[in-house]
Amino acid sequence: MAHRVQEFQLTEVWFPQFHYKRFKISIESGAIRLPRLKKLDICDISYDNDGTLPNMVSGCSAIEDLVLRRRITRCDEMVCCYVCSPTLKSLEMEVELECDDDHKHNLVLDLPVVQNLQIQDNVSQIIQAKNPSSLVQANICFFKGYVVADIRRSRYIFQFIEKLSNAKSLTISGEDSTLLLNSTFSFATRRFHNLINLDLQANWHVLTKLLACAYKLESLTILEVYDELKCWRQPKQLPECLLSSLQCVTIYGFVGRKHEFNMVRYILRHAKVLKTMNIYSVYPDCPKFDILKRILYFPRGSARRCRVTFV
């Protein structure tokens, strides 16, 4: 393979004579050397063993951008997906299961200079990462999918999210949080000291914990709040971001339940510098005027009266 290649894509192929859509690859250590390659796309490839992907990536000593789309089939023998690179700045990863599979799949990331991280995974049960100290943006989506939800996987997800504490922009979605409702998991050991923008789909417990840890937060978007918890649990201590930095709040999927009003009331009362709150209804026939009228009577904590809209 030419050493001067700077961009390469490896994807599914079609062999008409054999009627196979995919092929399986096995790469030994040192078999690939592409010292100038900057961007690599690997899509819908089956792996012969756990070492193939690490050997492929390690042979690209200057790689900065990796796209990995994986749909696991019966012929795929990789159980531990290990991505390690001292130069990688952007990782976009999508993992799905296309067959019955009894393996306990793992995802392990060792990317010290990664800045952009996008992961969608409904397969891995063990998710681990070393501290990505250069991280700027992360979009993480862990669906329950084909994995039997258990407290162990939830713990790994929480620990993984903690490792993203250097990010300035963070999106967390997808995980069914039912098993976390009575858990003692806490982000208290990590401060999200750079976090400015947070988009979140979770339960009330996770939302309040992240608010307490993101003391520079300026923009909060609530994509969805799972309603396994029927009441808004306000933080034991007032989050610092409400006192000094939170300027914009957007809420999607608003129905008009009591706990939703309690959350809105809490934020409006305590957010000292809040400028806008945008609320989007999940139902087209929702009594928008009545809901907005009720919210407009809530006390405000900001010196400048913030603008509230209900769509």
QUILIN-V892644 format. One record per residue. N is the residue number from 1. D_CENTER is the distance of its C-alpha to the mean C-alpha in Angstrom with 1 decimal. Layout:
# QUILIN-V892644
N;D_CENTER
N;D_CENTER
This chain:
# QUILIN-V892644
1;35.1
2;35.9
3;34.8
4;34.6
5;31.7
6;28.8
7;26.6
8;26.5
9;25.0
10;25.4
11;24.9
12;26.6
13;30.3
14;33.2
15;36.4
16;38.9
17;41.4
18;39.2
19;36.9
20;33.8
21;30.7
22;28.8
23;30.0
24;29.1
25;29.1
26;30.1
27;30.1
28;31.9
29;31.3
30;32.9
31;33.4
32;31.3
33;32.0
34;30.5
35;30.8
36;30.2
37;27.3
38;24.5
39;22.3
40;21.8
41;20.6
42;20.7
43;20.5
44;21.7
45;23.7
46;24.8
47;25.2
48;28.3
49;27.0
50;24.2
51;25.9
52;25.9
53;22.4
54;22.9
55;26.4
56;25.4
57;22.9
58;25.4
59;28.1
60;26.3
61;27.0
62;26.0
63;22.9
64;20.4
65;18.3
66;17.2
67;16.0
68;15.8
69;16.0
70;17.3
71;19.0
72;20.6
73;24.3
74;27.2
75;28.4
76;25.2
77;26.0
78;22.9
79;21.4
80;19.7
81;17.5
82;18.1
83;17.1
84;19.1
85;20.4
86;21.9
87;21.7
88;18.4
89;16.8
90;14.3
91;12.5
92;11.4
93;11.1
94;11.6
95;13.3
96;15.5
97;18.7
98;22.0
99;24.4
100;25.3
101;24.1
102;25.1
103;23.3
104;20.7
105;18.2
106;16.6
107;13.9
108;15.0
109;14.1
110;16.8
111;16.2
112;17.9
113;18.0
114;14.8
115;14.0
116;11.4
117;8.5
118;6.9
119;6.3
120;7.4
121;9.5
122;11.9
123;14.4
124;13.8
125;15.3
126;15.2
127;12.1
128;13.4
129;13.2
130;15.8
131;15.4
132;14.3
133;16.7
134;16.6
135;13.0
136;13.0
137;9.9
138;6.2
139;4.0
140;1.3
141;4.2
142;6.9
143;10.1
144;13.2
145;15.0
146;17.8
147;17.0
148;19.3
149;17.3
150;18.6
151;18.4
152;18.0
153;14.8
154;13.4
155;14.8
156;13.2
157;9.6
158;10.9
159;12.5
160;9.7
161;7.9
162;11.4
163;11.7
164;9.5
165;12.3
166;13.9
167;11.4
168;13.2
169;10.5
170;7.1
171;5.1
172;3.8
173;5.7
174;8.0
175;9.3
176;13.0
177;13.8
178;17.6
179;18.2
180;16.8
181;19.3
182;22.0
183;20.2
184;20.9
185;17.5
186;17.2
187;15.4
188;19.0
189;19.3
190;16.9
191;17.3
192;14.6
193;17.7
194;16.4
195;13.9
196;15.4
197;13.0
198;10.5
199;9.2
200;8.7
201;9.5
202;11.0
203;14.6
204;17.0
205;16.9
206;13.3
207;13.9
208;17.2
209;16.1
210;13.5
211;16.3
212;18.6
213;16.8
214;15.9
215;19.6
216;19.4
217;17.1
218;18.7
219;16.6
220;14.8
221;13.7
222;13.5
223;12.3
224;13.8
225;15.2
226;16.1
227;19.9
228;20.6
229;21.5
230;24.4
231;24.9
232;23.2
233;23.2
234;23.6
235;22.9
236;25.9
237;26.0
238;25.4
239;22.2
240;23.4
241;21.2
242;23.3
243;26.4
244;25.8
245;22.9
246;21.1
247;22.6
248;20.7
249;19.1
250;18.1
251;18.0
252;17.6
253;19.3
254;22.0
255;24.8
256;27.0
257;26.8
258;28.2
259;25.0
260;23.4
261;26.6
262;26.5
263;23.0
264;24.3
265;27.5
266;26.0
267;23.9
268;26.9
269;29.3
270;27.6
271;25.7
272;28.5
273;27.4
274;25.5
275;26.6
276;24.9
277;23.4
278;22.6
279;22.5
280;22.1
281;23.8
282;22.8
283;26.4
284;28.8
285;31.8
286;30.2
287;32.9
288;31.2
289;34.3
290;34.8
291;31.2
292;31.3
293;34.8
294;33.7
295;30.7
296;33.1
297;35.2
298;32.6
299;33.5
300;31.7
301;31.1
302;30.7
303;34.0
304;33.4
305;32.9
306;29.5
307;29.3
308;27.9
309;27.5
310;27.0
311;26.4
